[in-house]
Amino acid sequence: MDWKTEWKPFALIIATFLACFYLPTGTPRFDNAVMESLRLVKWYAREHVLLCLIPAFFIAGAISVFVSRVSVMKYLGSRANRVLAYSVASVSGTVLAVCSCTVLPLFGGIYKMGAGLGPAITFLYSGPAINVLAIILSARILGLDIGIARAVGAISFSLIIGLLMHVIFRSEEIDKANAQMLLPESEAKRPLWQTTLYFLSMFAILVFANWGKPDTAGGFFYFIFTIKWYLTGIAAIGLGVILCLWFTVPWFTMLSISVPTALLAFLFPHEPLISFGTGIFGISIIAARDQKELGEWFVATWSFTKQITPLLLAGVLVAGILLGRPGNEGIIPRVWITGLVGGNSLWTNFFASVVGAFMYFATLTEVPIVQGLLGSGMGKGPALALLLAGPALSLPNMLVLNKIMGTKKTVVYCTLVVIMATFSGILFGTFY
């Protein structure tokens, strides 16, 4: 036996054995951390997978099938006009306003279709970071100064980090650009306006189904929240009509899933997941049975689903064990974190950035968490650092990014986010 090749499996087995042998079961903190991780995974599966991830998977699959590589490369490719490419990427992410995990299948879709690394990274950061509602809530709850700093920082980060990634990996980008020059022009299967409406209907479902409740009643955002499921239903009806008119789905087939979905929505108005899940299941059956482009759509969607979902759930589980849920501790005591983020030193800002980068934040949950930490003595600089690093990164996010674009690019991207968040926090804390 050659120990030069076998020592790694042997070491892994020994490490796993020792970890199992010395598990601190029976201690209150460990047992509570395990339960918190299971509660977090349960919440994530019930509230986030169905409403966020599955629609995002369908959109990513549609990008792979219905958007030509030529179109992606025209606006986001390595040889595209940089001003246009980064503008499109940042605006696209802003419109979505999703969390760090939901944006992953969308990022994977455009990246694999030939988007340049820089614009793709800009899109990856801007989606969860430049959330208009979250920035408004930050200004109202945490203070106008933090709200403005978060908005400026997030917009700047998305562009700067994208450009830095392009520069750092420019040799690979040059090779990608040269390869794209050899690709033939592809003919569009249908007019651009039809494809646009098709995607807009799915984006509307994703956005309105996940519209968060504002902190205060009243105003435009609260009004949208009160009618979010009506808007989601209208978008779903629009998608069904589009599939019938332009994707050759028989009307009777569409009605066979639309009618039960609508009935369940009226019968269980306070359980929207029932009708939402029924509609997703129905669309999946229609697409899976199709032998043409809808079948390709389902295959691409399923490919993203099986690639990303296990890693995300595993990452959420580990994050829950270490850090717990909002308001509930994991293995790491919250008092340690609070004690380490007071003041405005390099260490406190760096620590806040790292903790934010590894912790999972659902959309808008970072605001009450930071509010509680500020009340416990957290400095304003570290608070901004956490707000800039937290929503854009998480442990589940890192695991999936590693699979999509490799370890080297993932490490560089995460490092850039943490470094920029750290120094932004120091700069902000110096003046405030």
C-alpha positions as CSV (number, residue, x, y, z in Angstrom):
1,M,0.0,0.0,0.0
2,D,1.3,3.4,-1.0
3,W,1.0,5.7,2.1
4,K,1.8,8.7,-0.1
5,T,-1.6,8.5,-1.6
6,E,-3.5,6.8,1.3
7,W,-2.6,9.2,4.1
8,K,-5.3,11.7,3.3
9,P,-8.2,9.2,3.5
10,F,-6.6,7.8,6.7
11,A,-6.4,11.2,8.2
12,L,-10.0,12.0,7.3
13,I,-11.2,8.8,8.9
14,I,-9.3,9.5,12.1
15,A,-10.5,13.1,12.3
16,T,-14.1,12.0,11.7
17,F,-13.8,9.3,14.4
18,L,-12.3,11.7,16.9
19,A,-15.0,14.3,16.2
20,C,-17.7,11.6,16.7
21,F,-16.0,10.2,19.8
22,Y,-15.7,13.5,21.6
23,L,-19.1,15.0,20.5
24,P,-20.2,17.1,23.5
25,T,-23.7,15.6,23.6
26,G,-25.6,16.3,26.8
27,T,-24.2,19.8,27.2
28,P,-26.9,22.5,27.0
29,R,-25.1,24.7,24.5
30,F,-24.3,21.9,22.1
31,D,-27.7,20.3,22.3
32,N,-29.3,23.8,21.8
33,A,-27.1,24.5,18.8
34,V,-28.1,21.2,17.2
35,M,-31.8,22.0,17.7
36,E,-31.3,25.6,16.4
37,S,-29.6,24.2,13.2
38,L,-32.6,21.8,12.7
39,R,-35.1,24.6,13.3
40,L,-33.2,26.9,10.8
41,V,-33.1,24.1,8.1
42,K,-36.9,23.5,8.7
43,W,-37.6,27.2,8.3
44,Y,-35.4,27.4,5.3
45,A,-37.1,24.4,3.6
46,R,-40.7,25.7,4.4
47,E,-40.3,29.4,3.7
48,H,-37.4,29.8,1.4
49,V,-36.9,26.7,-0.9
50,L,-40.4,26.7,-2.4
51,L,-40.9,30.5,-2.7
52,C,-37.3,31.5,-3.6
53,L,-35.1,28.8,-4.9
54,I,-37.5,26.8,-7.1
55,P,-38.7,29.9,-9.0
56,A,-35.0,30.9,-9.3
57,F,-34.1,27.4,-10.6
58,F,-36.8,27.7,-13.3
59,I,-35.5,31.1,-14.3
60,A,-32.0,29.8,-14.5
61,G,-33.1,26.9,-16.6
62,A,-35.0,29.3,-18.9
63,I,-31.8,31.4,-19.3
64,S,-29.9,28.2,-20.4
65,V,-32.6,27.2,-23.0
66,F,-34.3,30.4,-24.2
67,V,-31.6,33.0,-24.1
68,S,-29.0,32.5,-26.8
69,R,-25.3,32.6,-25.9
70,V,-24.9,35.4,-28.5
71,S,-27.3,37.6,-26.6
72,V,-25.6,36.9,-23.2
73,M,-22.2,37.7,-24.7
74,K,-23.5,40.8,-26.5
75,Y,-24.4,42.4,-23.2
76,L,-22.4,40.6,-20.5
77,G,-19.7,38.7,-22.4
78,S,-15.9,39.2,-22.2
79,R,-15.9,41.3,-25.3
80,A,-19.0,43.3,-24.5
81,N,-18.8,47.1,-23.9
82,R,-17.7,47.4,-20.3
83,V,-20.0,50.3,-19.4
84,L,-23.0,48.5,-20.9
85,A,-22.0,45.1,-19.4
86,Y,-21.6,46.3,-15.8
87,S,-24.6,48.6,-16.0
88,V,-26.8,45.7,-17.2
89,A,-25.4,43.4,-14.5
90,S,-25.9,45.8,-11.6
91,V,-29.4,46.9,-12.7
92,S,-30.5,43.3,-13.2
93,G,-29.4,42.4,-9.7
94,T,-31.1,45.4,-8.2
95,V,-34.4,44.5,-9.8
96,L,-34.4,41.0,-8.3
97,A,-33.6,42.0,-4.7
98,V,-33.0,38.3,-3.7
99,C,-30.9,36.7,-0.9
100,S,-27.4,35.3,-1.2
101,C,-28.6,31.8,-2.0
102,T,-31.5,32.6,-4.4
103,V,-29.2,34.6,-6.7
104,L,-26.9,31.5,-7.1
105,P,-28.8,29.6,-9.8
106,L,-29.3,32.9,-11.7
107,F,-25.6,33.6,-11.5
108,G,-24.8,30.1,-12.6
109,G,-27.1,30.4,-15.5
110,I,-25.6,33.5,-17.0
111,Y,-22.0,32.5,-16.1
112,K,-22.3,29.1,-17.9
113,M,-23.9,30.8,-20.9
114,G,-20.7,32.8,-21.5
115,A,-21.1,36.0,-19.4
116,G,-17.8,37.6,-18.5
117,L,-16.5,37.0,-15.0
118,G,-16.6,40.7,-14.0
119,P,-20.2,41.4,-15.1
120,A,-21.3,38.0,-13.7
121,I,-19.7,38.8,-10.3
122,T,-21.3,42.3,-10.4
123,F,-24.7,40.6,-10.8
124,L,-23.9,38.1,-8.1
125,Y,-23.2,40.8,-5.5
126,S,-25.8,43.3,-6.6
127,G,-28.7,40.8,-6.3
128,P,-28.7,40.4,-2.6
129,A,-26.8,43.5,-1.6
130,I,-28.7,46.3,-3.5
131,N,-32.1,45.6,-2.1
132,V,-34.1,48.8,-2.2
133,L,-36.5,47.7,0.6
134,A,-33.7,46.6,2.8
135,I,-31.8,49.9,2.3
136,I,-34.9,51.9,3.1
137,L,-35.5,49.8,6.3
138,S,-31.8,50.3,7.2
139,A,-32.3,54.1,7.0
140,R,-35.5,54.1,9.0
141,I,-34.5,51.6,11.7
142,L,-30.7,51.9,12.0
143,G,-30.4,55.6,11.0
144,L,-30.2,57.7,7.8
145,D,-26.4,57.7,7.9
146,I,-26.2,53.9,7.9
147,G,-28.9,53.6,5.2
148,I,-27.1,56.0,2.9
149,A,-23.7,54.4,3.6
150,R,-25.2,51.0,2.8
151,A,-26.7,52.1,-0.5
152,V,-23.5,53.8,-1.6
153,G,-21.3,51.0,-0.4
154,A,-23.4,48.2,-2.0
155,I,-23.6,50.0,-5.4
156,S,-19.8,50.7,-5.4
157,F,-19.0,47.2,-4.2
158,S,-20.8,45.5,-7.0
159,L,-18.9,47.4,-9.7
160,I,-15.5,47.5,-8.0
161,I,-15.5,43.8,-7.1
162,G,-16.6,42.9,-10.6
163,L,-13.9,44.9,-12.1
164,L,-11.2,43.6,-9.8
165,M,-12.3,40.0,-10.5
166,H,-12.0,40.8,-14.2
167,V,-8.5,42.2,-13.7
168,I,-7.2,39.4,-11.4
169,F,-8.4,36.7,-13.8
170,R,-7.8,38.7,-17.0
171,S,-5.8,35.9,-18.7
172,E,-8.8,33.5,-18.4
173,E,-11.1,36.3,-19.6
174,I,-8.9,36.8,-22.7
175,D,-9.1,33.1,-23.5
176,K,-12.9,33.2,-23.1
177,A,-13.2,36.2,-25.3
178,N,-11.1,34.5,-28.0
179,A,-13.2,31.4,-27.9
180,Q,-16.4,33.5,-28.1
181,M,-15.2,35.0,-31.4
182,L,-15.5,31.6,-33.0
183,L,-19.1,31.0,-32.0
184,P,-21.6,31.3,-34.8
185,E,-24.6,33.7,-34.7
186,S,-27.8,32.0,-33.5
187,E,-31.2,32.7,-34.8
188,A,-33.9,33.6,-32.3
189,K,-36.8,31.2,-32.1
190,R,-39.3,33.9,-31.3
191,P,-39.4,37.7,-31.1
192,L,-37.5,39.4,-28.3
193,W,-40.6,41.0,-26.8
194,Q,-42.2,37.5,-26.3
195,T,-39.1,36.2,-24.6
196,T,-39.0,39.3,-22.4
197,L,-42.6,38.9,-21.3
198,Y,-41.9,35.3,-20.5
199,F,-39.0,36.2,-18.2
200,L,-40.8,39.2,-16.7
201,S,-43.7,36.9,-15.6
202,M,-41.3,34.6,-13.8
203,F,-39.4,37.4,-12.3
204,A,-42.7,38.9,-11.0
205,I,-43.6,35.6,-9.4
206,L,-40.2,35.5,-7.7
207,V,-40.3,39.1,-6.5
208,F,-43.9,39.3,-5.3
209,A,-44.1,35.9,-3.7
210,N,-41.1,36.9,-1.5
211,W,-42.1,40.5,-0.8
212,G,-41.2,41.0,2.8
213,K,-43.4,42.8,5.4
214,P,-42.1,46.3,6.1
215,D,-41.4,47.3,9.7
216,T,-44.2,49.8,9.8
217,A,-47.8,49.7,8.5
218,G,-48.6,52.1,5.7
219,G,-46.8,53.4,2.6
220,F,-46.2,51.9,-0.8
221,F,-44.1,48.9,0.3
222,Y,-46.7,47.9,2.9
223,F,-49.5,48.2,0.4
224,I,-47.6,45.9,-2.0
225,F,-47.2,43.4,0.9
226,T,-50.9,43.4,1.5
227,I,-51.7,42.4,-2.1
228,K,-48.5,40.4,-2.8
229,W,-50.4,37.1,-3.4
230,Y,-52.9,38.7,-5.8
231,L,-49.9,40.1,-7.8
232,T,-48.2,36.7,-7.7
233,G,-51.4,35.1,-9.0
234,I,-51.7,37.7,-11.8
235,A,-48.1,37.0,-12.8
236,A,-48.8,33.2,-12.7
237,I,-51.8,33.6,-15.0
238,G,-49.7,35.7,-17.4
239,L,-47.1,32.9,-17.4
240,G,-49.7,30.3,-18.2
241,V,-51.2,32.4,-21.1
242,I,-47.7,32.9,-22.5
243,L,-46.9,29.1,-22.3
244,C,-50.1,28.4,-24.2
245,L,-49.8,31.1,-26.9
246,W,-46.0,30.9,-27.7
247,F,-44.8,27.6,-26.3
248,T,-47.6,25.3,-27.7
249,V,-49.0,24.1,-24.3
250,P,-52.6,23.0,-24.9
251,W,-55.2,25.2,-23.2
252,F,-56.9,22.2,-21.6
253,T,-53.6,21.0,-20.1
254,M,-53.0,24.5,-18.6
255,L,-56.5,24.7,-17.2
256,S,-56.1,21.2,-15.6
257,I,-53.4,22.7,-13.3
258,S,-54.6,26.3,-13.1
259,V,-58.1,25.4,-11.8
260,P,-56.9,23.2,-8.9
261,T,-54.3,25.9,-8.0
262,A,-56.9,28.6,-8.0
263,L,-59.3,26.6,-5.9
264,L,-56.7,25.8,-3.3
265,A,-55.8,29.5,-3.1
266,F,-59.5,30.4,-2.3
267,L,-59.9,27.4,0.1
268,F,-56.7,28.0,2.0
269,P,-56.1,31.8,1.7
270,H,-53.8,31.8,4.8
271,E,-51.7,28.9,3.5
272,P,-50.4,30.2,0.2
273,L,-47.6,27.6,0.1
274,I,-50.3,25.0,-0.7
275,S,-51.5,26.6,-3.9
276,F,-48.0,27.9,-4.8
277,G,-46.6,24.4,-4.5
278,T,-49.4,22.9,-6.5
279,G,-48.7,25.4,-9.3
280,I,-45.0,24.6,-9.3
281,F,-45.7,20.9,-9.4
282,G,-48.2,21.4,-12.3
283,I,-45.7,23.4,-14.4
284,S,-43.0,20.8,-13.7
285,I,-45.3,18.0,-15.0
286,I,-46.1,19.9,-18.2
287,A,-42.5,20.8,-18.9
288,A,-41.2,17.3,-18.0
289,R,-43.6,15.6,-20.5
290,D,-42.8,18.0,-23.3
291,Q,-40.5,16.6,-26.0
292,K,-39.3,20.0,-27.3
293,E,-38.0,23.2,-25.7
294,L,-40.1,23.0,-22.6
295,G,-38.6,19.6,-21.9
296,E,-35.2,21.2,-22.3
297,W,-36.3,23.9,-19.9
298,F,-37.2,21.3,-17.3
299,V,-33.9,19.3,-17.7
300,A,-31.9,22.5,-17.3
301,T,-33.9,23.5,-14.2
302,W,-33.5,20.0,-12.7
303,S,-29.7,20.2,-13.3
304,F,-29.4,23.4,-11.3
305,T,-31.7,22.0,-8.6
306,K,-29.7,18.8,-8.0
307,Q,-26.4,20.7,-8.2
308,I,-27.2,23.5,-5.7
309,T,-29.9,22.3,-3.3
310,P,-27.9,19.7,-1.3
311,L,-25.0,22.1,-0.7
312,L,-27.3,24.9,0.4
313,L,-29.2,22.8,2.9
314,A,-25.9,21.4,4.3
315,G,-24.5,25.0,4.5
316,V,-27.6,26.2,6.3
317,L,-27.3,23.3,8.8
318,V,-23.7,24.1,9.6
319,A,-24.4,27.9,9.9
320,G,-27.2,27.1,12.3
321,I,-25.0,25.0,14.5
322,L,-22.3,27.7,14.7
323,L,-24.4,30.8,14.9
324,G,-28.0,29.8,15.5
325,R,-31.0,31.7,14.3
326,P,-31.8,35.4,14.8
327,G,-32.4,35.8,18.5
328,N,-31.2,32.3,19.3
329,E,-27.6,31.3,19.9
330,G,-25.6,28.4,18.4
331,I,-22.3,27.0,19.6
332,I,-20.7,30.5,19.5
333,P,-22.1,32.6,22.3
334,R,-23.6,35.9,21.0
335,V,-22.0,37.8,23.9
336,W,-18.6,36.9,22.3
337,I,-19.7,38.4,19.0
338,T,-21.1,41.5,20.7
339,G,-18.0,42.0,22.8
340,L,-15.8,41.7,19.7
341,V,-17.5,44.3,17.6
342,G,-17.5,47.3,19.9
343,G,-15.6,50.4,18.8
344,N,-14.1,51.0,15.4
345,S,-10.8,49.2,15.2
346,L,-9.4,47.2,12.3
347,W,-10.1,44.0,14.2
348,T,-13.7,44.8,15.1
349,N,-14.6,45.7,11.5
350,F,-12.8,42.6,10.2
351,F,-14.5,40.4,12.7
352,A,-17.9,41.8,11.8
353,S,-17.2,41.3,8.1
354,V,-16.1,37.7,8.6
355,V,-19.1,36.8,10.8
356,G,-21.4,38.4,8.3
357,A,-19.8,36.6,5.4
358,F,-20.4,33.2,7.0
359,M,-23.8,33.8,8.6
360,Y,-26.9,33.2,6.5
361,F,-29.3,36.2,6.3
362,A,-32.7,35.8,4.7
363,T,-33.9,39.0,2.9
364,L,-34.4,41.8,5.4
365,T,-33.5,39.8,8.5
366,E,-30.1,41.5,8.7
367,V,-31.7,44.8,9.8
368,P,-33.3,43.6,13.1
369,I,-30.1,41.6,13.8
370,V,-27.9,44.6,13.5
371,Q,-30.4,46.7,15.4
372,G,-30.0,44.3,18.3
373,L,-26.2,44.3,18.1
374,L,-26.1,48.1,18.0
375,G,-28.2,48.1,21.2
376,S,-25.7,45.7,22.8
377,G,-22.8,48.0,22.1
378,M,-21.8,47.3,18.5
379,G,-20.0,50.2,16.7
380,K,-21.5,51.8,13.7
381,G,-18.5,50.9,11.6
382,P,-18.7,47.2,12.3
383,A,-22.5,47.4,11.7
384,L,-22.0,48.8,8.2
385,A,-19.3,46.2,7.6
386,L,-21.7,43.4,8.5
387,L,-24.4,44.9,6.4
388,L,-22.1,45.0,3.3
389,A,-20.7,41.5,3.7
390,G,-23.6,39.6,5.3
391,P,-26.4,39.8,2.7
392,A,-24.0,39.1,-0.2
393,L,-22.3,36.1,1.3
394,S,-23.0,33.1,3.5
395,L,-21.5,29.7,4.1
396,P,-24.1,28.0,1.8
397,N,-23.4,30.6,-0.8
398,M,-19.6,29.9,-0.6
399,L,-20.1,26.1,-1.0
400,V,-22.2,26.5,-4.2
401,L,-19.9,29.2,-5.7
402,N,-17.0,26.8,-5.2
403,K,-18.8,24.3,-7.4
404,I,-19.8,26.8,-10.0
405,M,-16.6,28.7,-10.6
406,G,-13.9,26.9,-8.7
407,T,-12.0,27.3,-5.4
408,K,-9.6,30.0,-6.5
409,K,-12.2,32.4,-7.9
410,T,-14.5,31.8,-4.9
411,V,-11.7,32.5,-2.4
412,V,-10.7,35.7,-4.2
413,Y,-14.3,36.9,-4.4
414,C,-15.1,36.3,-0.7
415,T,-11.7,37.9,0.3
416,L,-12.5,41.0,-1.7
417,V,-16.0,41.3,-0.1
418,V,-14.5,40.9,3.4
419,I,-11.6,43.4,2.8
420,M,-13.8,46.0,1.2
421,A,-16.5,45.7,3.9
422,T,-13.8,46.0,6.6
423,F,-12.2,49.2,5.3
424,S,-15.7,50.7,4.5
425,G,-16.6,50.1,8.1
426,I,-13.4,51.7,9.4
427,L,-14.0,54.7,7.1
428,F,-17.6,55.1,8.1
429,G,-16.9,54.6,11.8
430,T,-14.2,57.3,11.7
431,F,-16.7,60.0,10.7
432,Y,-19.7,58.7,12.6
